[in-house]
Amino acid sequence: MQEQSRPRPRRTWLAAALALSAGSLLPQLAAAQAFPAKPITFVVPFAAGSATDQIARALGQSVTDQTKQPVVVDNKGGASGQIAASQVARAPADGYTVLITTNTTHAANEHLYKKLSYDPVKDFAPITGLGKGGQVMVVRPDAPYKNVMDLVAAAKKTPGKLSFGSGSSSSRMAGEMFKQLSGTDILHVPYKSNPNAITDLMGGQIDFMITDTSTGVPQVKGGKLKALGISTVERNPLLPEVPTIAEAGVKGYDMGYWFAAYAPAGTPPAVVAKLQELLAAATKSAAAKSFFEGSGSVAWSTSPDELARFQAAETAKWGKVIKAAGIEPE
């Protein structure tokens, strides 16, 4: 008769468990130590020239300087960022595909669409916040509006006749909040990206827009557009003479935006940590500082957990704004 096997001592089982655990972590640790070993792609949900594109290129240059690996910026505009977000959500979870995005894809869209092509929480691993900024209301230089209240008066005189364009959820919500708080009826015209809307504004196809400062301020400085108001509660240092929209007479108005970085869900934590380290350092680079100063925005870095909590709070906030604006999900 064979002798029955005896239970292994508890310490033997513990040692085996620890060895197994360490063995499972080794590949992840090795991958993180070698990361990045090839080019990284920054996927941007908006067109070249947009604020998100500008910050992605500034950060990408710094990441290249730090790692000696190229960073490719891939602009995938359209569908309010859904095309880009879906592409990253379905990319290999190895850290080599990063979504450089805004509150459009990760706070507003789930309230604007009945069905998204991605899940802004389950499909992504938060990496870090990147920056925060405000927007500017712009019209053509020959427009008959000298200030914000002139525009309000014109909109009230001809309900539904004036139009505003937007190429991001931030821009659209800025316009919708303006309508809501000013008690006006203004037609919304959607675009793939804010630079596309700017082109039509200058061409006379729409009457005004509220766009990110990095897109709008250069046009104002160049004399191609006229600024009527700033969307945040404080004036923009790049346009100190321009009042806030709230100051100009639309009480309670405040609408900003933010940039952040996400990897596909399932990306190893050690790789996410390395990306966070690289991007946090990149926000302090000369190129990034130039972007922030040139757009009147500020750098903003977080841990992955802090970004996840911030995103949850922002999603709730944007939901309230969208509901108050009476916007039905498409």
C-alpha positions as CSV (number, residue, x, y, z in Angstrom):
1,M,0.0,0.0,0.0
2,Q,1.3,3.4,-1.0
3,E,1.8,5.9,1.8
4,Q,-0.6,8.8,1.7
5,S,1.0,12.2,0.9
6,R,1.5,14.4,3.9
7,P,0.4,18.1,3.8
8,R,3.3,20.3,3.1
9,P,4.5,22.5,6.0
10,R,2.8,25.9,6.0
11,R,6.2,27.7,5.4
12,T,6.7,25.6,2.3
13,W,3.4,26.6,0.9
14,L,4.1,30.2,1.7
15,A,7.5,30.1,0.1
16,A,5.9,28.6,-3.0
17,A,3.2,31.2,-3.1
18,L,5.7,34.0,-2.8
19,A,7.9,32.5,-5.5
20,L,4.9,32.2,-7.8
21,S,3.9,35.8,-7.1
22,A,7.4,37.1,-7.7
23,G,7.6,35.1,-10.9
24,S,4.4,36.6,-12.3
25,L,5.6,40.1,-11.6
26,L,9.0,39.6,-13.2
27,P,7.8,40.0,-16.8
28,Q,5.9,43.2,-15.8
29,L,8.9,44.7,-14.0
30,A,11.2,43.8,-16.8
31,A,8.9,45.4,-19.4
32,A,8.7,48.6,-17.3
33,Q,12.4,48.8,-16.9
34,A,12.9,48.4,-20.7
35,F,10.0,50.8,-21.5
36,P,9.9,52.4,-23.9
37,A,11.9,50.3,-26.3
38,K,10.1,51.6,-29.5
39,P,8.2,54.6,-30.7
40,I,5.1,55.7,-28.7
41,T,1.9,57.0,-30.4
42,F,-0.1,59.8,-28.9
43,V,-3.6,59.6,-30.3
44,V,-5.3,63.0,-30.4
45,P,-9.1,63.3,-30.8
46,F,-9.0,66.6,-32.6
47,A,-7.4,68.1,-35.7
48,A,-3.9,69.4,-36.2
49,G,-3.7,72.9,-34.7
50,S,-6.2,72.3,-32.0
51,A,-5.2,72.9,-28.3
52,T,-5.1,69.2,-27.7
53,D,-2.8,68.7,-30.7
54,Q,-0.5,71.5,-29.6
55,I,-0.1,70.1,-26.1
56,A,0.4,66.6,-27.4
57,R,3.3,67.8,-29.7
58,A,4.9,69.8,-26.9
59,L,4.8,66.9,-24.5
60,G,5.8,64.4,-27.2
61,Q,9.0,66.3,-27.8
62,S,9.9,66.2,-24.1
63,V,9.2,62.4,-23.9
64,T,11.5,61.9,-26.9
65,D,14.2,63.9,-25.2
66,Q,13.9,61.9,-22.1
67,T,13.7,58.4,-23.7
68,K,15.4,58.9,-27.1
69,Q,12.4,57.2,-28.6
70,P,10.2,59.0,-31.2
71,V,6.7,60.0,-30.3
72,V,4.2,59.9,-33.2
73,V,1.1,62.2,-32.9
74,D,-1.9,60.6,-34.7
75,N,-4.8,63.1,-35.2
76,K,-8.1,61.2,-35.3
77,G,-10.7,63.9,-35.3
78,G,-14.5,63.4,-35.5
79,A,-17.5,62.2,-33.6
80,S,-16.6,64.4,-30.6
81,G,-13.5,62.3,-30.0
82,Q,-15.1,58.9,-30.2
83,I,-13.0,57.8,-33.1
84,A,-9.7,58.4,-31.3
85,A,-11.0,57.1,-27.9
86,S,-12.2,53.9,-29.5
87,Q,-8.9,53.4,-31.3
88,V,-7.0,53.6,-28.0
89,A,-9.5,51.5,-26.1
90,R,-8.8,48.7,-28.6
91,A,-5.1,49.1,-28.8
92,P,-2.6,46.7,-27.2
93,A,-2.3,47.4,-23.5
94,D,1.5,47.8,-23.6
95,G,1.9,51.5,-23.1
96,Y,2.8,52.3,-26.6
97,T,-0.6,53.9,-27.5
98,V,-1.6,56.8,-25.3
99,L,-4.8,59.0,-25.6
100,I,-4.0,62.7,-25.1
101,T,-7.5,64.0,-24.6
102,T,-9.9,66.3,-22.8
103,N,-13.1,66.4,-20.8
104,T,-14.9,65.9,-24.1
105,T,-14.2,62.2,-24.3
106,H,-13.9,61.5,-20.6
107,A,-16.6,63.6,-18.9
108,A,-19.1,65.0,-21.4
109,N,-19.7,62.4,-24.1
110,E,-21.4,59.8,-22.0
111,H,-24.1,62.5,-21.4
112,L,-24.3,63.6,-25.0
113,Y,-24.7,60.2,-26.7
114,K,-27.1,57.3,-26.0
115,K,-24.4,54.8,-27.0
116,L,-20.7,55.4,-27.0
117,S,-18.2,53.3,-29.0
118,Y,-16.1,53.1,-25.8
119,D,-16.5,53.1,-22.0
120,P,-14.6,56.2,-20.6
121,V,-13.9,54.3,-17.3
122,K,-13.7,50.6,-18.0
123,D,-11.8,50.9,-21.3
124,F,-8.9,53.0,-19.9
125,A,-6.1,53.2,-17.4
126,P,-5.8,56.8,-16.2
127,I,-2.2,58.1,-16.4
128,T,-2.1,61.8,-15.4
129,G,-3.7,65.2,-15.7
130,L,-1.8,67.5,-18.1
131,G,-3.3,71.0,-18.0
132,K,-6.3,73.2,-17.4
133,G,-7.5,76.2,-19.3
134,G,-10.3,78.5,-20.3
135,Q,-12.1,79.6,-23.5
136,V,-12.7,82.9,-25.3
137,M,-15.8,84.1,-27.1
138,V,-14.9,85.4,-30.6
139,V,-16.6,87.1,-33.5
140,R,-15.4,88.5,-36.8
141,P,-13.8,91.9,-36.6
142,D,-16.6,93.5,-38.7
143,A,-19.3,92.0,-36.5
144,P,-21.8,94.5,-35.2
145,Y,-21.3,93.4,-31.6
146,K,-19.0,95.6,-29.4
147,N,-19.5,93.4,-26.3
148,V,-21.2,90.3,-25.0
149,M,-24.5,92.1,-24.2
150,D,-24.7,93.4,-27.8
151,L,-24.6,89.8,-28.9
152,V,-27.3,88.9,-26.3
153,A,-29.5,91.7,-27.5
154,A,-29.2,90.6,-31.2
155,A,-30.0,87.0,-30.3
156,K,-33.1,88.1,-28.3
157,K,-34.2,90.3,-31.2
158,T,-34.0,87.4,-33.7
159,P,-34.5,84.1,-31.9
160,G,-33.0,81.1,-33.6
161,K,-31.3,83.3,-36.3
162,L,-27.8,83.6,-34.8
163,S,-25.5,80.6,-34.8
164,F,-22.5,79.4,-32.9
165,G,-20.0,76.7,-33.9
166,S,-18.1,74.1,-31.8
167,G,-15.6,71.4,-32.5
168,S,-15.4,69.9,-29.0
169,S,-17.8,69.2,-26.1
170,S,-16.1,72.0,-24.1
171,S,-16.8,74.5,-26.8
172,R,-20.4,73.3,-27.3
173,M,-21.2,73.3,-23.6
174,A,-19.7,76.8,-23.4
175,G,-22.2,77.9,-26.0
176,E,-25.1,76.0,-24.5
177,M,-24.4,77.5,-21.0
178,F,-24.3,80.9,-22.6
179,K,-27.7,80.3,-24.2
180,Q,-29.1,79.0,-20.9
181,L,-27.8,81.8,-18.7
182,S,-28.5,84.6,-21.2
183,G,-32.0,83.4,-22.0
184,T,-31.4,83.3,-25.8
185,D,-32.3,80.9,-28.6
186,I,-29.1,80.4,-30.8
187,L,-28.5,77.7,-33.4
188,H,-25.7,75.2,-32.7
189,V,-23.5,74.1,-35.7
190,P,-21.2,71.1,-35.0
191,Y,-17.7,70.7,-36.4
192,K,-15.0,68.0,-36.3
193,S,-12.6,70.3,-34.5
194,N,-12.4,73.9,-33.2
195,P,-10.0,75.1,-36.0
196,N,-12.6,74.0,-38.6
197,A,-15.2,76.1,-36.8
198,I,-12.8,79.1,-36.7
199,T,-12.4,78.8,-40.5
200,D,-16.1,79.0,-41.0
201,L,-16.5,81.8,-38.5
202,M,-13.9,83.9,-40.4
203,G,-15.7,83.0,-43.6
204,G,-19.1,84.2,-42.3
205,Q,-20.8,80.8,-42.1
206,I,-21.5,81.2,-38.3
207,D,-21.8,84.2,-36.1
208,F,-19.6,83.4,-33.1
209,M,-18.0,80.6,-31.1
210,I,-16.5,80.1,-27.6
211,T,-13.2,78.3,-28.3
212,D,-10.1,77.2,-26.3
213,T,-7.7,80.1,-25.9
214,S,-4.8,78.4,-27.7
215,T,-7.0,78.2,-30.8
216,G,-8.7,81.6,-30.4
217,V,-6.1,83.9,-29.0
218,P,-3.7,83.8,-31.9
219,Q,-6.5,84.8,-34.3
220,V,-7.4,87.7,-32.0
221,K,-3.8,88.8,-31.7
222,G,-3.5,88.6,-35.5
223,G,-6.6,90.8,-36.0
224,K,-8.6,88.0,-37.7
225,L,-11.1,87.7,-34.9
226,K,-12.4,90.0,-32.1
227,A,-12.7,88.8,-28.5
228,L,-15.8,89.6,-26.6
229,G,-15.4,87.6,-23.4
230,I,-13.4,85.0,-21.4
231,S,-15.2,81.9,-20.2
232,T,-13.7,81.5,-16.8
233,V,-14.2,83.5,-13.6
234,E,-10.8,85.3,-14.0
235,R,-9.5,87.3,-17.0
236,N,-7.0,85.7,-19.2
237,P,-3.4,87.2,-18.9
238,L,-3.0,87.0,-22.7
239,L,-6.1,89.3,-23.1
240,P,-6.2,91.3,-19.9
241,E,-8.4,94.0,-21.5
242,V,-11.2,91.4,-22.3
243,P,-13.8,91.0,-19.5
244,T,-15.0,87.6,-18.4
245,I,-18.5,86.7,-19.8
246,A,-19.8,86.9,-16.3
247,E,-18.3,90.4,-15.8
248,A,-19.9,91.4,-19.2
249,G,-23.4,90.7,-17.9
250,V,-24.1,86.9,-18.0
251,K,-24.1,86.3,-14.3
252,G,-22.8,82.9,-13.0
253,Y,-21.0,82.0,-16.3
254,D,-17.9,79.8,-15.8
255,M,-16.8,77.1,-18.2
256,G,-13.2,75.8,-18.5
257,Y,-11.6,72.6,-19.9
258,W,-8.8,70.1,-19.0
259,F,-6.3,67.8,-20.7
260,A,-5.3,64.3,-19.5
261,A,-3.6,61.2,-20.7
262,Y,-5.0,57.6,-20.7
263,A,-3.7,54.2,-21.7
264,P,-5.8,51.2,-22.7
265,A,-7.3,49.2,-19.7
266,G,-5.0,46.4,-18.6
267,T,-1.8,48.3,-19.2
268,P,0.7,47.0,-16.6
269,P,0.8,49.4,-13.5
270,A,4.6,49.7,-13.8
271,V,4.2,50.9,-17.4
272,V,1.5,53.3,-16.4
273,A,3.7,54.6,-13.6
274,K,6.6,55.1,-16.1
275,L,4.3,57.0,-18.5
276,Q,3.1,59.2,-15.6
277,E,6.7,60.0,-14.6
278,L,7.6,60.9,-18.2
279,L,4.5,63.0,-18.8
280,A,4.7,64.8,-15.4
281,A,8.3,65.8,-16.3
282,A,7.1,66.8,-19.8
283,T,4.6,69.3,-18.4
284,K,7.6,71.2,-17.0
285,S,9.6,71.2,-20.3
286,A,10.3,74.4,-22.2
287,A,8.0,73.4,-25.0
288,A,5.1,72.7,-22.6
289,K,5.8,76.0,-20.7
290,S,5.6,77.8,-24.1
291,F,2.3,76.2,-24.8
292,F,0.8,77.0,-21.4
293,E,2.0,80.6,-21.5
294,G,0.9,81.0,-25.1
295,S,-2.6,79.7,-24.4
296,G,-3.1,81.2,-21.0
297,S,-3.6,77.7,-19.5
298,V,-1.7,76.0,-16.7
299,A,0.2,72.8,-16.1
300,W,-1.6,70.1,-14.0
301,S,-0.1,66.8,-13.0
302,T,-1.8,64.0,-11.0
303,S,-1.4,60.4,-10.0
304,P,-3.5,57.9,-11.9
305,D,-5.8,57.5,-8.8
306,E,-6.2,61.3,-8.5
307,L,-7.1,61.5,-12.2
308,A,-9.7,58.8,-11.8
309,R,-11.3,60.6,-8.9
310,F,-11.2,63.9,-10.7
311,Q,-12.8,62.4,-13.8
312,A,-15.6,61.0,-11.8
313,A,-16.4,64.4,-10.2
314,E,-16.1,66.1,-13.6
315,T,-18.5,63.6,-15.2
316,A,-21.1,64.3,-12.6
317,K,-20.6,68.1,-13.1
318,W,-20.9,67.9,-16.9
319,G,-24.0,65.8,-16.6
320,K,-25.7,68.5,-14.6
321,V,-24.7,71.2,-17.1
322,I,-25.9,69.2,-20.0
323,K,-29.2,68.3,-18.3
324,A,-29.8,71.9,-17.4
325,A,-29.1,72.9,-21.0
326,G,-31.9,70.6,-22.1
327,I,-29.7,68.6,-24.4
328,E,-31.1,65.2,-25.3
329,P,-28.5,62.4,-25.9
330,E,-28.0,61.7,-29.6
